[in-house]
Structures are given as structure tokens and as C-alpha cells.
Amino acid sequence: MMLKFDIQPSRKIFLFPVLFTNESYYLCDDMSTLKSLIYEAHEAIHGMMPNELHHLILCKAIIVIDVREADELSHGSIPGAIAIPRGIIEMAADLKFIGHHKLLASARQMKICCICDCPSAGRSSLAALALKEMKFVDVSYLKGGIPLWVADGYNLNKIQTDIFSVKRR
């Protein structure tokens, strides 16, 4: 929850809980910082726990997108994930873009979960927010990222598909 305090009529100060703890807070009077963008994404997007994601994977009821860069995928990813780096997720998702990703761009009504390897889930929540803003109806991010997935006892596999890149035609 973000708390707002009126300090002066023309200035607002925002108090943010530090990610994954309710005990520490930091002040931010500028909503343009990376931390504030990630906080806004966490507020707007459902954070999925590893057991929930695992169940949906077993039921084949979700598309998992690994938003890490190509050089970060050598240790593997969540089984069945497709690799679309965060920096090009909007192009991959846009049917009107010539180089779009066929599966993702046509999946606006499907359940989608974005994942990355940082415990704060910064990139994955920002990617999920971008998809939500592009009118994807059911997007989420993996809380705790891949480290929590592994800590909860789930395996990583090699990415089975090519890493998506923008192709110019």
C-alpha cells in the first residue's frame, strides 16, 4: 500500500514499503525512479507464487515468458517457458508489428506469467504491466523470481524454443 502525505499544497511525498518486507520504508517524492515504477507494477499486477504457477503449468493453462536476456538463460528456465527479453516485449506482443511473436501476440485472452531471476521480480512485473496496458486480460509475474521457484523445490530446464529477437523484413 502506498501512503500519501500532503507536505505542501504543491508537493506530495510517497512512502513505499521496501519490497518483501513490511518493516522498512523509504521516502520518495519523485515517481520517476525505478523503485517507484516497480512498486506501481506490483500494485497493478497479480504476483503469483511458485506453487500456483507450477499447478497452471501442469494443467497447460498458462503461457510462461522468461524476460531475461539471452546471456542470462544458460542455467535454464521454468519448464515450458518461452524467452522474450524485457526490452522487446511490446514489439513481440503487437500483432501489427511485422516481427511480432506469433504465440504471444495472439494470446490476449490467455493466462500469462512473466518470470525473471531477481527476487524483487522487477523486470517481470514491468513486463507484465506492459502487457496489461496492451490489453492482455490475465497477466501476472512470479513472486520471488526464479530463486524462489528453485528454493521451493521446482526444477529448471533448458529453454526449448529459440530466444525471440526482433526480425527486420
N, C-alpha and C positions, 0 to 999 in steps of 0.2 A: 504494500500500500504506500502511495506517495502522499506525504503530508505537505500542505501548502501553508505558509505563514506570510501574512502581509507585514512587511517591514516598513516600507514607504508606499504611498499610493502608486508610484510608478515602477516598483521593483518587487518581485516575488522571490523567495528563497525556497528551494525544494530540498527536503530531507529524504534521502534514499537509504533503505537498508542495504548493507553490503550483501552481495549475492551469497546465498546459502547460509546465512546466519541472521538471527533476529536480534542479536545483542549489540551489534556495532552499526553505526550510521555515519554517513558523510554528507556534508552540505554541498549543494551545487546550485549556484544561481545562474548557470548557463546551461540551457537544454541542448547544447550542441556538442557535448562531449560524448565520446564513445560509450562510457559507462551509462550515461543517461539514455542513449539510443538502445542499448541492450536492455536496460530496465524497462523502457517502453515496450520493447518487443516481448519481454517476459510477461508483462501485464496484459498484452493483447492476444497472446498465443498460448494454447494449452501445452504445458510441459508434460511429456509422457514418461513414466517410469519404465525401466528396462523390462520388468515382468509383463507389463501391458503391451509393450512393443513386441516382445517375444511371442505372446499369445496371438497377436494380429498377424505376425509373420507365419506362424504355424497354420493359421486359418486362411492364408493367402488373401488377406483382406486389407493390405496396405502396400503402398509404394514407399520404399526407403531410399532416400537420396543422401549420399555422403558428399558433403560440400567442401571437403578438404582439397588441397591442391595435389597434383599428380605425385610430387615427390614425398608426400605425407602418407601415401597409401601402401607403402612397402610392408608394413606389419599386418596388413589385412583390414577387413571391414566387417560390418554386420552381415550375416548371410543374406544374399539376395539383393544387397544394396546396389544402386546404380551411382556412378561417380559423375557428379556435375559440380565443378568448383563454384564457390560462392560468387566469385567475380563475374560469372556469366549466367547465373540462374535465371535472370529476367529474359535474356535472349533465348535461352533454352525453352522457356515456358510460353513464349509468344508465338502462336500459330501463324501470325502474319510475318514473322521474321524468317527469311529464307533458310537459315541454318538451324531452325528450332529442333529440339529433341522430340521425336515423334511420340514416344510414350508419355513423357511429362506434359507436353503441350496439349495432348488430348485427354488428360486425366483431371479436368477441373472438378468433376463430381466425385472423385475417389478420395479415400483417406490417404494422406501423405505425411510422412515424418522425415524431417531433416535432421541429420546427425553430423557431429564433428568430434574431435578428440579432446577438446578443452572442457574441464569440469564446469566452467561457467556457462557453457553452451552458447557463447556469444555469436559466433558465425552462424550456427544452425538456427538460432532464434531469429536472427536478422534475415536469413534466407526464407524462413517460414513466413515472416511478416511480409516480405516482398511478394511471396506467392498469394498470401491473403489479400494484399492490396491489388493483385492482378485478378481477383475474383475466384480464386480457388476456394472451395467451400469448407474443406475439412483438413486443415494443416496443423501440424504440431512440431515440436522439437523434442529431442531426447534429453531429459534432465540428467545432469551429471556427465553427459557425453559418453564416449567410448570407455573411459576409465571406470565409470560406474557399471556399465554393461559387463565388463570383464570382471570387476570386483564381485558382481552378483552371480558369477559362475557361468556366464554365457561365452560362447566361442566366437572367434573372428575367422573369416575365410578370405581367400584372395578374391579380389573383385573379378567377377565372371564376364563382365562386359567391358568394352573399350571405355576409357575415360573420355567423357564428352568434351569436345572442343568446338569452337565456332568455325564453321567451314564457309569459306567465301566461294560463291559460284559465279 
